[in-house]
Amino acid sequence: MSKTLVTYVSLTGNTKSIAEAIYAAVEGEKSIKSIEDILDEDLIEFSLIFIGFPVHSHSISFKTEALIKRLPPKKKIALFSTHGSLAGGHLAREALEYAAVIGSHTQILGTFSTRGKVSMNAMDVLSRSPEHKAWAEMAVSARSHPDDNDLVDAKSFAKWVQTLFAQK
Ligand SMILES: Cc1cc2nc3c(=O)[nH]c(=O)nc-3n(C[C@H](O)[C@H](O)[C@H](O)COP(=O)(O)O)c2cc1C
């Protein structure tokens, strides 16, 4: 029996809300858990895994990286992220691209990214550091995200991935 897992890292809830939208759109047997809660699980029962993370310092968290690296070869996965920088730009893509490289032993059926707000306090601190300047200035306009349209897009992504999964 094919079972789908949606797993995510989320510090302030943005990625979690995208994960929940994806989970809502998944058909059949399914489970949703934070990455912290599956660190010791073998994940054999899941034939498709959606993995989500917030972009932090242009990259992915250690726990997300560890999960992707330990997946068995050819495991079918889909990656999603939230980020403060503008949609579609290279800053939004680079963490997903990195995740795809370290997951190149798996079968990646799709990727999805959308914007996520940063609290004003965090922005104030982050935008002062040269490391964060490039994305933090853009993140001001992410303050309403993820919004209802982003959740609709996330659901379409989940449906599309399931269509691909059914074909392979
Ligand atoms: C410490 C920190 C570093 C971040 N680094 C980046 C970054 O490099 N690029 C970017 O686009 N957004 C960056 N962000 C913004 C987050 O990716 C964005 O707010 C995301 O939606 C947070 O997701 P969460 O609520 O699931 O934790 C950063 C946020 C924080 C707090």
The ligand as a Gaussian input file, in Angstrom:
#p B3LYP/6-31G(d) Opt

LIG

0 1
 C       18.026000      33.502000      10.605000
 C       17.244000      33.590000       9.316000
 C       17.906000      33.463000       8.114000
 C       17.206000      33.561000       6.904000
 N       17.892000      33.474000       5.725000
 C       17.201000      33.648000       4.560000
 C       17.896000      33.614000       3.305000
 O       19.105000      33.387000       3.219000
 N       17.181000      33.817000       2.173000
 C       15.832000      34.062000       2.202000
 O       15.237000      34.253000       1.138000
 N       15.135000      34.084000       3.369000
 C       15.786000      33.875000       4.541000
 N       15.098000      33.906000       5.731000
 C       13.639000      34.076000       5.717000
 C       12.933000      32.738000       5.922000
 O       13.373000      31.793000       4.975000
 C       11.421000      32.887000       5.754000
 O       10.917000      33.846000       6.636000
 C       10.701000      31.540000       5.955000
 O        9.402000      31.628000       5.441000
 C       10.635000      31.133000       7.415000
 O        9.946000      29.901000       7.486000
 P        9.361000      29.295000       8.851000
 O        8.305000      30.230000       9.360000
 O        8.793000      27.980000       8.433000
 O       10.503000      29.141000       9.799000
 C       15.793000      33.784000       6.933000
 C       15.127000      33.896000       8.163000
 C       15.840000      33.814000       9.341000
 C       15.088000      33.958000      10.641000

